[in-house]
């Protein structure tokens, strides 16, 4: 990060799973998503994010 002077395009997505299979997600910017297969169907999830805009 220190060597990258323009950080507008920098993205990090966090994904955590516990032993029960429960998930938690968050990202720095909007645009991170994931798909989960549960109860016989795929579902796209857009988690929360920290920064607005680019």
PQR file with spaces between the fields and no chain letter, atoms N, CA, C, O and H, PARSE charges and radii, in Angstrom:
ATOM       1  N    UNK     1       0.813   -1.194    0.000 -0.4000 1.5000
ATOM       2  CA   UNK     1       0.000    0.000    0.000 -0.0000 2.0000
ATOM       3  C    UNK     1       0.858    1.260    0.000  0.5500 1.7000
ATOM       4  O    UNK     1       0.499    2.241   -0.650 -0.5500 1.4000
ATOM       5  N    UNK     2       1.969    1.256    0.705 -0.4000 1.5000
ATOM       6  CA   UNK     2       2.796    2.457    0.763 -0.0000 2.0000
ATOM       7  C    UNK     2       3.342    2.829   -0.603  0.5500 1.7000
ATOM       8  O    UNK     2       3.480    4.013   -0.910 -0.5500 1.4000
ATOM       9  H    UNK     2       2.261    0.458    1.233  0.4000 1.0000
ATOM      10  N    UNK     3       3.658    1.832   -1.432 -0.4000 1.5000
ATOM      11  CA   UNK     3       4.245    2.116   -2.738 -0.0000 2.0000
ATOM      12  C    UNK     3       3.193    2.476   -3.781  0.5500 1.7000
ATOM      13  O    UNK     3       3.545    2.939   -4.867 -0.5500 1.4000
ATOM      14  H    UNK     3       3.546    0.871   -1.182  0.4000 1.0000
ATOM      15  N    UNK     4       1.937    2.278   -3.485 -0.4000 1.5000
ATOM      16  CA   UNK     4       0.872    2.588   -4.434 -0.0000 2.0000
ATOM      17  C    UNK     4       0.266    3.942   -4.062  0.5500 1.7000
ATOM      18  O    UNK     4      -0.523    4.039   -3.122 -0.5500 1.4000
ATOM      19  H    UNK     4       1.652    1.902   -2.603  0.4000 1.0000
ATOM      20  N    UNK     5       0.639    4.977   -4.802 -0.4000 1.5000
ATOM      21  CA   UNK     5       0.190    6.326   -4.445 -0.0000 2.0000
ATOM      22  C    UNK     5      -1.289    6.552   -4.745  0.5500 1.7000
ATOM      23  O    UNK     5      -1.944    7.320   -4.040 -0.5500 1.4000
ATOM      24  H    UNK     5       1.280    4.898   -5.565  0.4000 1.0000
ATOM      25  N    UNK     6      -1.830    5.902   -5.772 -0.4000 1.5000
ATOM      26  CA   UNK     6      -3.240    6.060   -6.136 -0.0000 2.0000
ATOM      27  C    UNK     6      -3.991    4.798   -5.718  0.5500 1.7000
ATOM      28  O    UNK     6      -3.916    3.781   -6.407 -0.5500 1.4000
ATOM      29  H    UNK     6      -1.299    5.278   -6.344  0.4000 1.0000
ATOM      30  N    UNK     7      -4.695    4.848   -4.628 -0.4000 1.5000
ATOM      31  CA   UNK     7      -5.343    3.658   -4.063 -0.0000 2.0000
ATOM      32  C    UNK     7      -6.822    3.550   -4.424  0.5500 1.7000
ATOM      33  O    UNK     7      -7.534    2.756   -3.810 -0.5500 1.4000
ATOM      34  H    UNK     7      -4.756    5.675   -4.068  0.4000 1.0000
ATOM      35  N    UNK     8      -7.298    4.301   -5.375 -0.4000 1.5000
ATOM      36  CA   UNK     8      -8.721    4.284   -5.711 -0.0000 2.0000
ATOM      37  C    UNK     8      -9.194    2.934   -6.227  0.5500 1.7000
ATOM      38  O    UNK     8     -10.363    2.592   -6.051 -0.5500 1.4000
ATOM      39  H    UNK     8      -6.719    4.947   -5.874  0.4000 1.0000
ATOM      40  N    UNK     9      -8.323    2.161   -6.857 -0.4000 1.5000
ATOM      41  CA   UNK     9      -8.721    0.871   -7.413 -0.0000 2.0000
ATOM      42  C    UNK     9      -8.365   -0.294   -6.502  0.5500 1.7000
ATOM      43  O    UNK     9      -8.502   -1.448   -6.908 -0.5500 1.4000
ATOM      44  H    UNK     9      -7.373    2.439   -7.000  0.4000 1.0000
ATOM      45  N    UNK    10      -7.918   -0.029   -5.301 -0.4000 1.5000
ATOM      46  CA   UNK    10      -7.500   -1.076   -4.378 -0.0000 2.0000
ATOM      47  C    UNK    10      -8.728   -1.688   -3.709  0.5500 1.7000
ATOM      48  O    UNK    10      -9.591   -0.965   -3.211 -0.5500 1.4000
ATOM      49  H    UNK    10      -7.806    0.908   -4.972  0.4000 1.0000
ATOM      50  N    UNK    11      -8.809   -3.027   -3.697 -0.4000 1.5000
ATOM      51  CA   UNK    11      -9.951   -3.723   -3.106 -0.0000 2.0000
ATOM      52  C    UNK    11      -9.467   -4.889   -2.258  0.5500 1.7000
ATOM      53  O    UNK    11      -8.538   -5.602   -2.637 -0.5500 1.4000
ATOM      54  H    UNK    11      -8.108   -3.614   -4.102  0.4000 1.0000
ATOM      55  N    UNK    12     -10.096   -5.073   -1.120 -0.4000 1.5000
ATOM      56  CA   UNK    12      -9.866   -6.243   -0.274 -0.0000 2.0000
ATOM      57  C    UNK    12     -11.228   -6.736    0.174  0.5500 1.7000
ATOM      58  O    UNK    12     -12.037   -5.963    0.686 -0.5500 1.4000
ATOM      59  H    UNK    12     -10.850   -4.493   -0.812  0.4000 1.0000
ATOM      60  N    UNK    13     -11.484   -8.026   -0.018 -0.4000 1.5000
ATOM      61  CA   UNK    13     -12.723   -8.636    0.455 -0.0000 2.0000
ATOM      62  C    UNK    13     -12.406   -9.637    1.545  0.5500 1.7000
ATOM      63  O    UNK    13     -11.502  -10.460    1.396 -0.5500 1.4000
ATOM      64  H    UNK    13     -10.827   -8.654   -0.434  0.4000 1.0000
ATOM      65  N    UNK    14     -13.139   -9.570    2.630 -0.4000 1.5000
ATOM      66  CA   UNK    14     -12.950  -10.489    3.755 -0.0000 2.0000
ATOM      67  C    UNK    14     -14.087  -11.507    3.763  0.5500 1.7000
ATOM      68  O    UNK    14     -15.256  -11.156    3.600 -0.5500 1.4000
ATOM      69  H    UNK    14     -13.873   -8.901    2.750  0.4000 1.0000
ATOM      70  N    UNK    15     -13.727  -12.755    3.952 -0.4000 1.5000
ATOM      71  CA   UNK    15     -14.710  -13.836    3.961 -0.0000 2.0000
ATOM      72  C    UNK    15     -14.358  -14.773    5.110  0.5500 1.7000
ATOM      73  O    UNK    15     -13.251  -15.308    5.148 -0.5500 1.4000
ATOM      74  H    UNK    15     -12.778  -13.040    4.085  0.4000 1.0000
ATOM      75  N    UNK    16     -15.274  -14.978    6.038 -0.4000 1.5000
ATOM      76  CA   UNK    16     -15.029  -15.844    7.193 -0.0000 2.0000
ATOM      77  C    UNK    16     -16.115  -16.911    7.275  0.5500 1.7000
ATOM      78  O    UNK    16     -17.289  -16.640    7.022 -0.5500 1.4000
ATOM      79  H    UNK    16     -16.174  -14.543    6.007  0.4000 1.0000
ATOM      80  N    UNK    17     -15.707  -18.125    7.630 -0.4000 1.5000
ATOM      81  CA   UNK    17     -16.641  -19.242    7.800 -0.0000 2.0000
ATOM      82  C    UNK    17     -16.358  -19.893    9.143  0.5500 1.7000
ATOM      83  O    UNK    17     -15.205  -20.181    9.465 -0.5500 1.4000
ATOM      84  H    UNK    17     -14.753  -18.345    7.836  0.4000 1.0000
ATOM      85  N    UNK    18     -17.412  -20.126    9.936 -0.4000 1.5000
ATOM      86  CA   UNK    18     -17.190  -20.818   11.205 -0.0000 2.0000
ATOM      87  C    UNK    18     -17.470  -22.314   11.051  0.5500 1.7000
ATOM      88  O    UNK    18     -17.831  -22.766    9.965 -0.5500 1.4000
ATOM      89  H    UNK    18     -18.348  -19.892    9.674  0.4000 1.0000
ATOM      90  N    UNK    19     -17.310  -23.064   12.101 -0.4000 1.5000
ATOM      91  CA   UNK    19     -17.471  -24.522   12.048 -0.0000 2.0000
ATOM      92  C    UNK    19     -18.899  -24.946   11.737  0.5500 1.7000
ATOM      93  O    UNK    19     -19.117  -26.070   11.283 -0.5500 1.4000
ATOM      94  H    UNK    19     -17.017  -22.697   12.984  0.4000 1.0000
ATOM      95  N    UNK    20     -19.864  -24.084   11.967 -0.4000 1.5000
ATOM      96  CA   UNK    20     -21.269  -24.382   11.655 -0.0000 2.0000
ATOM      97  C    UNK    20     -21.597  -24.087   10.185  0.5500 1.7000
ATOM      98  O    UNK    20     -22.695  -24.391    9.719 -0.5500 1.4000
ATOM      99  H    UNK    20     -19.686  -23.171   12.336  0.4000 1.0000
ATOM     100  N    UNK    21     -20.653  -23.503    9.468 -0.4000 1.5000
ATOM     101  CA   UNK    21     -20.879  -23.144    8.072 -0.0000 2.0000
ATOM     102  C    UNK    21     -21.474  -21.756    7.881  0.5500 1.7000
ATOM     103  O    UNK    21     -21.833  -21.382    6.765 -0.5500 1.4000
ATOM     104  H    UNK    21     -19.761  -23.257    9.846  0.4000 1.0000
ATOM     105  N    UNK    22     -21.580  -20.998    8.956 -0.4000 1.5000
ATOM     106  CA   UNK    22     -22.092  -19.637    8.866 -0.0000 2.0000
ATOM     107  C    UNK    22     -20.996  -18.735    8.308  0.5500 1.7000
ATOM     108  O    UNK    22     -19.819  -18.896    8.632 -0.5500 1.4000
ATOM     109  H    UNK    22     -21.289  -21.303    9.863  0.4000 1.0000
ATOM     110  N    UNK    23     -21.392  -17.791    7.473 -0.4000 1.5000
ATOM     111  CA   UNK    23     -20.407  -16.926    6.828 -0.0000 2.0000
ATOM     112  C    UNK    23     -20.593  -15.470    7.237  0.5500 1.7000
ATOM     113  O    UNK    23     -21.686  -15.036    7.601 -0.5500 1.4000
ATOM     114  H    UNK    23     -22.348  -17.660    7.210  0.4000 1.0000
ATOM     115  N    UNK    24     -19.498  -14.737    7.164 -0.4000 1.5000
ATOM     116  CA   UNK    24     -19.505  -13.299    7.362 -0.0000 2.0000
ATOM     117  C    UNK    24     -18.572  -12.683    6.342  0.5500 1.7000
ATOM     118  O    UNK    24     -17.477  -13.195    6.109 -0.5500 1.4000
ATOM     119  H    UNK    24     -18.610  -15.089    6.868  0.4000 1.0000
ATOM     120  N    UNK    25     -18.997  -11.585    5.731 -0.4000 1.5000
ATOM     121  CA   UNK    25     -18.193  -10.954    4.681 -0.0000 2.0000
ATOM     122  C    UNK    25     -18.240   -9.437    4.806  0.5500 1.7000
ATOM     123  O    UNK    25     -19.175   -8.869    5.371 -0.5500 1.4000
ATOM     124  H    UNK    25     -19.887  -11.170    5.920  0.4000 1.0000
ATOM     125  N    UNK    26     -17.224   -8.806    4.273 -0.4000 1.5000
ATOM     126  CA   UNK    26     -17.143   -7.348    4.249 -0.0000 2.0000
ATOM     127  C    UNK    26     -16.042   -6.976    3.262  0.5500 1.7000
ATOM     128  O    UNK    26     -15.156   -7.788    2.994 -0.5500 1.4000
ATOM     129  H    UNK    26     -16.465   -9.267    3.814  0.4000 1.0000
ATOM     130  N    UNK    27     -16.083   -5.784    2.728 -0.4000 1.5000
ATOM     131  CA   UNK    27     -15.035   -5.351    1.801 -0.0000 2.0000
ATOM     132  C    UNK    27     -14.716   -3.877    2.024  0.5500 1.7000
ATOM     133  O    UNK    27     -15.447   -3.155    2.702 -0.5500 1.4000
ATOM     134  H    UNK    27     -16.802   -5.125    2.945  0.4000 1.0000
ATOM     135  N    UNK    28     -13.610   -3.458    1.438 -0.4000 1.5000
ATOM     136  CA   UNK    28     -13.228   -2.053    1.541 -0.0000 2.0000
ATOM     137  C    UNK    28     -14.135   -1.196    0.665  0.5500 1.7000
ATOM     138  O    UNK    28     -14.596   -0.136    1.087 -0.5500 1.4000
ATOM     139  H    UNK    28     -13.015   -4.044    0.888  0.4000 1.0000
ATOM     140  N    UNK    29     -14.389   -1.659   -0.551 -0.4000 1.5000
ATOM     141  CA   UNK    29     -15.193   -0.893   -1.505 -0.0000 2.0000
ATOM     142  C    UNK    29     -16.342   -1.727   -2.047  0.5500 1.7000
ATOM     143  O    UNK    29     -16.314   -2.957   -1.996 -0.5500 1.4000
ATOM     144  H    UNK    29     -14.015   -2.520   -0.894  0.4000 1.0000
ATOM     145  N    UNK    30     -17.346   -1.046   -2.561 -0.4000 1.5000
ATOM     146  CA   UNK    30     -18.462   -1.708   -3.223 -0.0000 2.0000
ATOM     147  C    UNK    30     -17.941   -2.465   -4.443  0.5500 1.7000
ATOM     148  O    UNK    30     -17.006   -2.008   -5.101 -0.5500 1.4000
ATOM     149  H    UNK    30     -17.369   -0.047   -2.602  0.4000 1.0000
ATOM     150  N    UNK    31     -18.531   -3.606   -4.748 -0.4000 1.5000
ATOM     151  CA   UNK    31     -18.134   -4.361   -5.926 -0.0000 2.0000
ATOM     152  C    UNK    31     -17.669   -5.769   -5.617  0.5500 1.7000
ATOM     153  O    UNK    31     -17.545   -6.583   -6.532 -0.5500 1.4000
ATOM     154  H    UNK    31     -19.291   -3.977   -4.214  0.4000 1.0000
ATOM     155  N    UNK    32     -17.405   -6.081   -4.356 -0.4000 1.5000
ATOM     156  CA   UNK    32     -17.030   -7.437   -3.957 -0.0000 2.0000
ATOM     157  C    UNK    32     -18.317   -8.230   -3.756  0.5500 1.7000
ATOM     158  O    UNK    32     -19.230   -7.767   -3.072 -0.5500 1.4000
ATOM     159  H    UNK    32     -17.505   -5.419   -3.613  0.4000 1.0000
ATOM     160  N    UNK    33     -18.395   -9.410   -4.343 -0.4000 1.5000
ATOM     161  CA   UNK    33     -19.560  -10.276   -4.152 -0.0000 2.0000
ATOM     162  C    UNK    33     -19.102  -11.724   -4.122  0.5500 1.7000
ATOM     163  O    UNK    33     -17.972  -12.042   -4.492 -0.5500 1.4000
ATOM     164  H    UNK    33     -17.653   -9.786   -4.899  0.4000 1.0000
ATOM     165  N    UNK    34     -19.991  -12.587   -3.679 -0.4000 1.5000
ATOM     166  CA   UNK    34     -19.704  -14.015   -3.679 -0.0000 2.0000
ATOM     167  C    UNK    34     -20.999  -14.771   -3.922  0.5500 1.7000
ATOM     168  O    UNK    34     -22.089  -14.213   -3.799 -0.5500 1.4000
ATOM     169  H    UNK    34     -20.909  -12.328   -3.378  0.4000 1.0000
ATOM     170  N    UNK    35     -20.872  -16.041   -4.268 -0.4000 1.5000
ATOM     171  CA   UNK    35     -22.029  -16.900   -4.493 -0.0000 2.0000
ATOM     172  C    UNK    35     -21.990  -18.035   -3.493  0.5500 1.7000
ATOM     173  O    UNK    35     -20.944  -18.644   -3.271 -0.5500 1.4000
ATOM     174  H    UNK    35     -19.987  -16.495   -4.369  0.4000 1.0000
ATOM     175  N    UNK    36     -23.132  -18.317   -2.889 -0.4000 1.5000
ATOM     176  CA   UNK    36     -23.227  -19.394   -1.912 -0.0000 2.0000
ATOM     177  C    UNK    36     -24.269  -20.406   -2.396  0.5500 1.7000
ATOM     178  O    UNK    36     -25.338  -20.035   -2.879 -0.5500 1.4000
ATOM     179  H    UNK    36     -23.983  -17.822   -3.069  0.4000 1.0000
ATOM     180  N    UNK    37     -23.937  -21.677   -2.257 -0.4000 1.5000
ATOM     181  CA   UNK    37     -24.867  -22.748   -2.603 -0.0000 2.0000
ATOM     182  C    UNK    37     -25.485  -23.250   -1.309  0.5500 1.7000
ATOM     183  O    UNK    37     -24.782  -23.745   -0.428 -0.5500 1.4000
ATOM     184  H    UNK    37     -23.068  -21.979   -1.865  0.4000 1.0000
ATOM     185  N    UNK    38     -26.799  -23.122   -1.195 -0.4000 1.5000
ATOM     186  CA   UNK    38     -27.485  -23.498    0.032 -0.0000 2.0000
ATOM     187  C    UNK    38     -28.913  -23.918   -0.296  0.5500 1.7000
ATOM     188  O    UNK    38     -29.598  -23.267   -1.085 -0.5500 1.4000
ATOM     189  H    UNK    38     -27.371  -22.720   -1.911  0.4000 1.0000
ATOM     190  N    UNK    39     -29.351  -25.005    0.314 -0.4000 1.5000
ATOM     191  CA   UNK    39     -30.712  -25.522    0.104 -0.0000 2.0000
ATOM     192  C    UNK    39     -31.034  -25.753   -1.373  0.5500 1.7000
ATOM     193  O    UNK    39     -32.144  -25.471   -1.824 -0.5500 1.4000
ATOM     194  H    UNK    39     -28.794  -25.535    0.955  0.4000 1.0000
ATOM     195  N    UNK    40     -30.059  -26.265   -2.118 -0.4000 1.5000
ATOM     196  CA   UNK    40     -30.273  -26.629   -3.510 -0.0000 2.0000
ATOM     197  C    UNK    40     -30.251  -25.492   -4.505  0.5500 1.7000
ATOM     198  O    UNK    40     -30.623  -25.689   -5.662 -0.5500 1.4000
ATOM     199  H    UNK    40     -29.157  -26.493   -1.751  0.4000 1.0000
ATOM     200  N    UNK    41     -29.827  -24.303   -4.093 -0.4000 1.5000
ATOM     201  CA   UNK    41     -29.771  -23.195   -5.046 -0.0000 2.0000
ATOM     202  C    UNK    41     -28.567  -22.295   -4.792  0.5500 1.7000
ATOM     203  O    UNK    41     -28.064  -22.197   -3.673 -0.5500 1.4000
ATOM     204  H    UNK    41     -29.525  -24.144   -3.153  0.4000 1.0000
ATOM     205  N    UNK    42     -28.119  -21.637   -5.868 -0.4000 1.5000
ATOM     206  CA   UNK    42     -27.033  -20.667   -5.783 -0.0000 2.0000
ATOM     207  C    UNK    42     -27.620  -19.289   -5.506  0.5500 1.7000
ATOM     208  O    UNK    42     -28.657  -18.925   -6.061 -0.5500 1.4000
ATOM     209  H    UNK    42     -28.528  -21.717   -6.777  0.4000 1.0000
ATOM     210  N    UNK    43     -26.957  -18.528   -4.649 -0.4000 1.5000
ATOM     211  CA   UNK    43     -27.411  -17.183   -4.323 -0.0000 2.0000
ATOM     212  C    UNK    43     -26.214  -16.240   -4.347  0.5500 1.7000
ATOM     213  O    UNK    43     -25.209  -16.487   -3.681 -0.5500 1.4000
ATOM     214  H    UNK    43     -26.114  -18.823   -4.198  0.4000 1.0000
ATOM     215  N    UNK    44     -26.325  -15.157   -5.118 -0.4000 1.5000
ATOM     216  CA   UNK    44     -25.274  -14.137   -5.160 -0.0000 2.0000
ATOM     217  C    UNK    44     -25.507  -13.155   -4.020  0.5500 1.7000
ATOM     218  O    UNK    44     -26.627  -12.691   -3.803 -0.5500 1.4000
ATOM     219  H    UNK    44     -27.141  -14.956   -5.659  0.4000 1.0000
ATOM     220  N    UNK    45     -24.441  -12.846   -3.299 -0.4000 1.5000
ATOM     221  CA   UNK    45     -24.527  -11.963   -2.136 -0.0000 2.0000
ATOM     222  C    UNK    45     -23.584  -10.778   -2.331  0.5500 1.7000
ATOM     223  O    UNK    45     -22.418  -10.954   -2.688 -0.5500 1.4000
ATOM     224  H    UNK    45     -23.531  -13.222   -3.476  0.4000 1.0000
ATOM     225  N    UNK    46     -24.091   -9.584   -2.097 -0.4000 1.5000
ATOM     226  CA   UNK    46     -23.289   -8.360   -2.112 -0.0000 2.0000
ATOM     227  C    UNK    46     -23.139   -7.893   -0.666  0.5500 1.7000
ATOM     228  O    UNK    46     -24.064   -7.299   -0.112 -0.5500 1.4000
ATOM     229  H    UNK    46     -25.038   -9.441   -1.808  0.4000 1.0000
ATOM     230  N    UNK    47     -21.980   -8.156   -0.047 -0.4000 1.5000
ATOM     231  CA   UNK    47     -21.810   -7.794    1.364 -0.0000 2.0000
ATOM     232  C    UNK    47     -21.655   -6.288    1.569  0.5500 1.7000
ATOM     233  O    UNK    47     -21.573   -5.520    0.610 -0.5500 1.4000
ATOM     234  H    UNK    47     -21.229   -8.639   -0.498  0.4000 1.0000
ATOM     235  N    UNK    48     -21.617   -5.889    2.825 -0.4000 1.5000
ATOM     236  CA   UNK    48     -21.390   -4.490    3.158 -0.0000 2.0000
ATOM     237  C    UNK    48     -19.992   -4.047    2.768  0.5500 1.7000
ATOM     238  O    UNK    48     -19.116   -4.875    2.514 -0.5500 1.4000
ATOM     239  H    UNK    48     -21.683   -6.513    3.604  0.4000 1.0000
ATOM     240  N    UNK    49     -19.786   -2.727    2.721 -0.4000 1.5000
ATOM     241  CA   UNK    49     -18.476   -2.191    2.366 -0.0000 2.0000
ATOM     242  C    UNK    49     -18.201   -0.934    3.166  0.5500 1.7000
ATOM     243  O    UNK    49     -19.120   -0.304    3.687 -0.5500 1.4000
ATOM     244  H    UNK    49     -20.497   -2.055    2.927  0.4000 1.0000
ATOM     245  N    UNK    50     -16.935   -0.576    3.260 -0.4000 1.5000
ATOM     246  CA   UNK    50     -16.480    0.509    4.123 -0.0000 2.0000
ATOM     247  C    UNK    50     -16.500    1.881    3.450  0.5500 1.7000
ATOM     248  O    UNK    50     -16.971    2.851    4.043 -0.5500 1.4000
ATOM     249  H    UNK    50     -16.188   -1.088    2.836  0.4000 1.0000
ATOM     250  N    UNK    51     -15.993    1.974    2.219 -0.4000 1.5000
ATOM     251  CA   UNK    51     -15.855    3.266    1.541 -0.0000 2.0000
ATOM     252  C    UNK    51     -16.891    3.443    0.446  0.5500 1.7000
ATOM     253  O    UNK    51     -17.156    2.513   -0.315 -0.5500 1.4000
ATOM     254  H    UNK    51     -15.610    1.186    1.737  0.4000 1.0000
ATOM     255  N    UNK    52     -17.475    4.617    0.361 -0.4000 1.5000
ATOM     256  CA   UNK    52     -18.381    4.966   -0.732 -0.0000 2.0000
ATOM     257  C    UNK    52     -17.570    5.507   -1.904  0.5500 1.7000
ATOM     258  O    UNK    52     -16.527    6.130   -1.702 -0.5500 1.4000
ATOM     259  H    UNK    52     -17.260    5.373    0.980  0.4000 1.0000
ATOM     260  N    UNK    53     -18.032    5.276   -3.106 -0.4000 1.5000
ATOM     261  CA   UNK    53     -17.403    5.846   -4.294 -0.0000 2.0000
ATOM     262  C    UNK    53     -16.042    5.268   -4.594  0.5500 1.7000
ATOM     263  O    UNK    53     -15.586    4.337   -3.930 -0.5500 1.4000
ATOM     264  H    UNK    53     -18.879    4.770   -3.270  0.4000 1.0000
ATOM     265  N    UNK    54     -15.393    5.830   -5.605 -0.4000 1.5000
ATOM     266  CA   UNK    54     -14.059    5.372   -6.012 -0.0000 2.0000
ATOM     267  C    UNK    54     -13.053    6.455   -5.837  0.5500 1.7000
ATOM     268  O    UNK    54     -11.873    6.255   -6.128 -0.5500 1.4000
ATOM     269  H    UNK    54     -15.764    6.586   -6.145  0.4000 1.0000
